[in-house]
Amino acid sequence: MDKFEEIGKRLEEELTRLRKYVDEEVAPATERRTAQVLREASEKLSEAARKLEARVAARGSQTSTDAKS
């Protein structure tokens, strides 16, 4: 029975170490990378929106020119 208790205690210690590692090392690095990816995606979406707005404006000015003719 002592062996099972030792195994259980050792597993609990290792799980505690793993949780600490994930909380202190993995999570912050993942959050930093996620923030960077979100910023990059935001920039690309803003650029796509500018292109769409430019197309709409170009069509609008073309329609105005066509109507005057």
PyMOL commands that set and color helices and strands:
alter all, ss='L'
color gray80, all
select helices_A, chain A and resi 2-68
alter helices_A, ss='H'
color red, helices_A
deselect
rebuild
show_as cartoon
